[in-house]
Amino acid sequence: MSSNSEKKNSGKPKVLFLCTGNSCRSQMAEGWARKLKGGLLEPYSAGIETHGLNPRAVRVMAEAGVDISGQRSKSVAELSGVNFDYVVTVCDRARESCPVFYGKTRLLHRGFDDPPRLAEGASNEEEALGHYRRVRDEIRQFVESLPGSLAEH
């Protein structure tokens, strides 16, 4: 089935948020998209590889009223049967390693800092969570601009 016919069936563009390990940034983006834009688009997330769902990402999203605890880390290969309208890479490594998407899939990049890497140098848990909260809020701002900002790329 082509991307266009699937889009007509669901009425919503399918958007994949792609990261390296699908543990944090792409999971946050999927969670925000479901909560804020679920009526306008059909969000997915995946990674080039899988690293498991990051507990701190789950925690800071819950603080903001978004439950991502039921999401799971998955590789992009698991979604090979889905014809995406857009693929948004949310980290530089995913952009560099992004697999080829055929058809009318449009690729765009919106990189965000890596909270786990930033948190490595934190002196305590609250400081570590601060990195996650900042990136969470930056991802929310990006998702709030959807789907309009997708058409601009």
C-alpha positions in Angstrom: 0.0 0.0 0.0 1.4 3.4 -0.9 2.0 6.2 1.6 -0.7 8.3 -0.1 -3.4 5.6 0.2 -2.5 4.9 3.8 -2.6 8.6 4.5 -6.0 8.8 3.0 -7.2 5.8 5.1 -6.0 7.2 8.4 -6.4 10.9 7.4 -3.2 11.7 9.2 0.4 11.8 8.1 2.6 9.1 9.6 5.7 10.6 11.3 8.7 8.6 12.6 11.0 10.2 15.2 14.3 8.5 14.7 17.2 8.4 17.2 20.3 6.3 17.8 18.9 4.0 20.5 15.2 4.9 20.8 15.6 5.3 24.5 15.1 9.0 25.2 14.7 11.8 22.7 12.7 9.9 20.0 10.5 8.4 22.8 9.9 11.9 24.2 9.0 13.2 20.7 6.5 10.3 20.2 5.0 10.9 23.6 4.5 14.6 23.0 3.2 14.0 19.5 0.6 11.6 20.8 -0.5 13.9 23.6 -0.4 17.2 21.7 -0.9 16.3 18.0 -2.6 12.9 18.1 -5.6 14.2 16.1 -3.3 15.6 13.4 -0.6 13.0 12.9 0.2 9.4 13.6 3.5 9.4 15.6 6.1 6.6 15.8 9.6 6.3 17.3 12.4 4.0 16.6 16.2 3.8 16.8 19.0 2.7 14.5 19.6 0.2 17.4 17.6 -0.4 20.6 18.8 0.7 24.1 15.7 0.2 26.2 13.4 2.9 27.5 15.3 5.4 29.6 13.9 5.6 33.2 14.8 9.3 33.6 13.0 10.1 30.3 9.9 8.3 31.6 10.1 10.2 34.9 10.5 13.7 33.4 7.7 13.1 30.8 5.4 12.0 33.7 6.2 15.2 35.5 4.9 17.0 32.4 1.7 14.9 32.3 2.8 12.5 29.5 3.0 8.8 30.2 5.5 7.1 28.0 6.0 4.1 30.3 4.0 1.9 27.9 6.2 2.7 25.0 9.1 0.4 24.1 12.4 0.8 22.5 12.3 -0.6 18.9 14.6 -0.6 15.9 13.6 1.0 12.7 13.7 -2.4 11.1 10.6 -3.4 13.1 8.7 -0.6 11.3 9.8 -1.6 7.8 6.1 -2.2 6.8 5.0 1.3 7.6 5.1 3.9 4.9 6.1 7.1 6.6 5.2 10.5 5.3 8.0 12.1 7.3 11.1 10.8 9.2 12.5 13.3 11.7 16.0 12.5 12.9 16.4 13.9 16.5 20.1 13.3 16.9 23.1 13.7 14.6 24.2 10.1 14.7 20.7 9.0 13.5 20.9 11.5 10.7 24.3 10.2 9.6 23.1 6.5 9.9 19.6 7.0 8.6 18.4 4.1 6.5 16.9 4.8 3.1 13.2 5.3 3.0 11.6 4.8 -0.4 8.5 6.4 -1.8 7.4 9.9 -0.9 8.9 9.9 2.6 10.4 13.3 3.4 13.5 13.3 5.7 14.3 16.2 8.0 16.6 16.7 10.9 16.0 18.5 14.2 18.8 17.6 16.5 18.5 17.8 20.3 21.2 17.3 23.0 21.6 13.8 24.5 20.3 13.9 28.1 22.1 10.7 29.2 25.4 12.0 27.9 24.9 15.4 29.6 23.8 13.7 32.8 27.0 11.7 33.1 28.8 14.8 34.5 26.0 15.7 37.0 26.9 15.9 40.6 23.5 14.7 41.8 20.2 13.2 40.5 18.4 16.6 40.4 21.2 18.1 38.3 21.0 15.1 36.0 17.2 15.4 35.7 17.6 19.1 34.8 19.3 18.1 31.5 16.3 15.7 30.7 13.8 18.4 31.6 15.5 21.0 29.3 15.6 18.6 26.4 12.0 17.5 27.1 10.8 21.1 26.9 12.8 21.8 23.7 11.2 18.7 22.1 7.8 19.8 23.2 8.3 23.2 21.5 9.3 21.4 18.3 6.3 19.1 18.4 4.0 22.0 19.1 5.0 23.4 15.7 3.9 20.2 13.9 2.5 19.5 11.4 3.2 22.9 9.9 7.0 22.8 10.4 7.1 19.5 8.5 5.8 21.1 5.3 8.5 23.8 5.5 11.3 21.3 4.9 
